């Protein structure tokens, strides 16, 4: 079996259990869950791109990070960051259940998983499996990365773009709605990036709650915003669109600072 956090720490025995209980009791005393990146336990679900970047940033912050992967294609890269690979397919309920059984005392989950319009099952079923398992396991915050064009941002992208991505966007909407339904058990943050670019970060990524905004953003900037939302009390139970403010300057819109 793969190591849980206690095993990774060399085993804390009853002291570890006492510490975990004390921390969870402290958490329940607050309306919003706030935790320190250092030594927190986070599961990142996503093949590559934004997910890998989030994992790298979280490790740099001192977090314990597990990364859910269907294959071992990226294992060497992930393990070089001192993150832990855990294999499984989010679309398979048994795989997801095993993942949450193997990881001890998770604080949060970040999901960037998705698929092409020809097979958007990961966007819907895969994310919903993760969401439901996380809530059942007592995870305190779930950050879901979807896309502008999902839900009430349907009219933001050009019509021809929406039509191409419609199968994916409708599945993402199902995942968003399920996450909102479980907000009584687990805080959520939904981040909807615009068109993703692979070039290095610009540092100009911004969040907005204006559902009419659509524009590009670099993957690394999305990852930075994900990490910011993950540890912000103000982001609890909020939905944001994410764009590059310089490349989306033609429209006047209000941004959110966390």
C-alpha positions in Angstrom: 0.0 0.0 0.0 1.1 3.6 -0.5 2.1 5.7 2.5 -0.3 7.9 4.3 0.9 11.0 6.0 1.6 9.3 9.3 3.7 6.7 7.5 5.5 9.4 5.6 6.3 11.2 8.9 7.7 7.9 10.3 4.5 7.2 12.3 3.4 9.5 15.1 1.4 6.9 17.0 -1.0 8.1 19.7 0.6 11.5 19.7 -0.2 11.9 16.0 -3.8 10.9 16.6 -4.1 13.4 19.5 -2.7 16.2 17.3 -5.0 15.4 14.5 -8.0 15.3 16.8 -7.0 18.6 18.4 -6.6 20.2 14.9 -10.0 19.0 13.7 -11.7 20.2 16.9 -10.1 23.6 16.4 -11.2 23.7 12.8 -14.9 22.9 13.7 -14.9 25.9 16.0 -14.5 28.3 13.0 -17.1 29.2 10.5 -14.5 29.1 7.7 -11.7 26.6 7.4 -8.3 28.2 7.4 -5.1 26.2 7.4 -1.4 26.8 6.9 0.1 25.5 3.7 3.1 24.2 5.7 2.5 20.5 6.6 -1.0 20.4 5.3 -2.2 17.4 3.3 -3.6 17.9 -0.1 -4.7 15.6 -3.0 -4.3 17.0 -6.5 -6.2 15.3 -9.2 -5.2 16.1 -12.8 -3.0 14.7 -15.5 -0.6 17.4 -16.3 -0.6 21.1 -17.0 -2.2 23.1 -14.3 -2.3 20.1 -11.9 1.5 19.5 -12.1 2.1 23.2 -11.6 -0.2 23.3 -8.5 1.6 20.3 -7.1 5.0 22.0 -7.5 3.8 25.2 -5.9 2.2 23.4 -3.0 5.4 21.4 -2.4 7.4 24.7 -2.4 5.0 25.9 0.3 5.8 22.9 2.5 2.6 20.9 2.0 2.3 17.1 1.8 1.0 16.5 -1.7 -0.5 13.4 -3.3 -1.2 13.4 -7.0 -3.8 11.2 -8.5 -2.7 9.8 -11.9 -4.2 7.2 -14.2 -0.7 6.0 -15.4 2.9 6.2 -14.3 3.8 8.5 -17.3 4.6 11.5 -15.0 5.7 9.5 -11.9 9.4 10.5 -12.2 8.6 14.2 -12.6 6.1 14.2 -9.7 8.4 12.2 -7.4 11.2 14.6 -8.2 9.2 17.3 -6.5 8.9 15.0 -3.4 5.2 14.6 -4.0 3.5 11.1 -3.9 1.9 9.5 -6.9 -1.2 7.5 -6.2 -2.7 5.6 -9.2 -6.3 5.5 -10.0 -9.0 6.6 -12.4 -11.4 9.2 -11.0 -14.2 7.8 -13.2 -13.9 4.5 -11.3 -15.7 4.7 -7.9 -13.7 1.8 -6.4 -10.4 3.6 -7.4 -11.6 6.8 -5.8 -12.7 5.1 -2.6 -9.3 3.3 -2.3 -7.4 6.6 -2.8 -9.3 8.2 0.1 -8.7 5.2 2.3 -5.0 5.2 1.6 -4.4 8.9 2.4 -4.7 9.9 6.1 -6.4 13.1 7.3 -6.6 15.1 4.0 -7.1 18.8 4.4 -8.1 19.6 0.9 -8.6 18.4 -2.7 -7.8 20.2 -5.9 -9.2 18.8 -9.1 -8.1 20.0 -12.5 -9.2 16.8 -14.4 -11.1 16.9 -17.6 -11.3 15.4 -21.0 -12.0 16.2 -24.7 -15.5 17.0 -26.1 -15.5 13.4 -27.5 -15.3 12.0 -24.0 -16.1 14.4 -21.2 -16.7 11.7 -18.6 -13.9 12.9 -16.4 -15.3 16.4 -16.3 -18.6 15.1 -14.9 -18.5 11.6 -13.5 -14.8 11.8 -12.5 -15.1 15.0 -10.6 -18.4 14.0 -9.0 -16.8 10.8 -7.7 -14.0 12.8 -6.2 -16.3 15.4 -4.7 -18.6 12.9 -3.0 -15.7 10.8 -1.7 -14.0 13.9 -0.3 -17.1 15.1 1.5 -17.6 11.6 3.0 -14.0 11.5 4.1 -14.3 14.8 6.0 -12.1 16.9 3.7 -12.6 20.5 4.6 -12.1 22.3 1.2 -12.4 21.3 -2.4 -11.1 23.5 -5.2 -12.6 22.6 -8.6 -11.1 24.0 -11.8 -13.6 24.1 -14.6 -13.9 26.7 -17.4 -15.4 29.9 -18.5 -18.6 28.9 -20.3 -19.7 26.6 -17.5 -23.0 27.3 -15.6 -24.0 31.0 -15.4 -20.9 32.0 -17.5 -22.4 30.2 -20.5 -22.8 33.4 -22.6 -19.2 34.7 -21.9 -17.3 32.8 -24.6 -18.1 33.3 -28.3 -21.0 31.1 -29.5 -18.8 29.1 -31.8 -16.4 28.3 -29.0 -19.2 27.3 -26.7 -20.7 25.0 -29.3 -17.4 23.1 -29.8 -16.9 22.8 -26.0 -20.5 22.2 -25.1 -20.3 18.5 -24.2 -17.4 19.3 -21.8 -19.0 22.4 -20.3 -22.3 20.7 -19.5 -20.4 17.9 -17.7 -18.4 20.5 -15.8 -21.6 22.2 -14.8 -22.9 18.9 -13.3 -19.7 18.7 -11.2 -20.0 22.3 -10.0 -23.6 21.8 -9.0 -22.8 18.6 -7.0 -20.0 20.5 -5.2 -22.4 23.3 -4.3 -24.9 20.8 -3.0 -22.4 19.4 -0.6 -21.2 22.8 0.7 -22.8 22.1 4.1 -20.2 19.3 4.6 -17.2 20.8 2.7 -16.2 24.2 1.6 -15.8 24.7 -2.1 -14.0 27.1 -4.5 -14.8 27.0 -8.2 -12.3 28.5 -10.6 -13.2 28.9 -14.2 -10.2 29.8 -16.4 -10.5 31.3 -19.8 -8.5 30.0 -22.8 -5.4 28.3 -21.5 -1.9 29.3 -22.8 1.2 27.2 -22.2 3.8 30.1 -22.2 5.5 31.0 -18.9 3.4 33.0 -16.4 2.8 36.7 -16.9 1.9 37.4 -13.2 -1.2 39.2 -14.6 -3.8 36.5 -13.7 -6.8 37.9 -11.9 -10.1 36.6 -10.5 -13.5 38.1 -11.2 -17.1 37.3 -10.4 -18.3 39.0 -13.5 -19.8 36.0 -15.4 -19.7 37.9 -18.7 -15.9 38.1 -18.8 -13.9 35.8 -21.2 -10.3 36.0 -22.1 -7.0 34.0 -22.1 -4.8 33.1 -19.1 -1.6 31.2 -18.8 -1.6 27.8 -17.1 1.0 28.8 -14.5 -1.0 31.9 -13.6 -4.1 29.6 -13.1 -2.0 27.4 -10.8 -1.0 30.5 -8.7 -4.6 31.6 -8.4 -5.6 28.0 -7.3 -3.1 28.0 -4.5 -4.2 31.5 -3.4 -7.8 30.4 -3.3 -7.0 27.2 -1.5 -5.6 29.0 1.5 -8.0 32.0 1.6 -10.9 32.2 4.0 -12.5 34.8 1.8 -12.6 32.3 -1.1 -14.8 29.8 0.7 -17.9 28.9 -1.3 -17.2 31.3 -4.1 -17.1 31.0 -7.9 -14.5 32.9 -9.9 -13.6 33.4 -13.5 -9.8 33.6 -14.1 -8.3 35.7 -16.9 -5.1 37.6 -17.8 -6.0 41.2 -17.0 -3.7 42.6 -19.6 -4.9 40.3 -22.4 -8.5 40.9 -21.3 -8.2 44.7 -21.0 -10.9 45.5 -23.6 -13.7 44.9 -21.2 -14.3 46.8 -17.9 -14.8 44.4 -15.0 -14.2 44.2 -11.3 -11.5 41.9 -10.0 -11.3 40.2 -6.6 -8.3 40.5 -4.4 -7.7 37.7 -1.8 
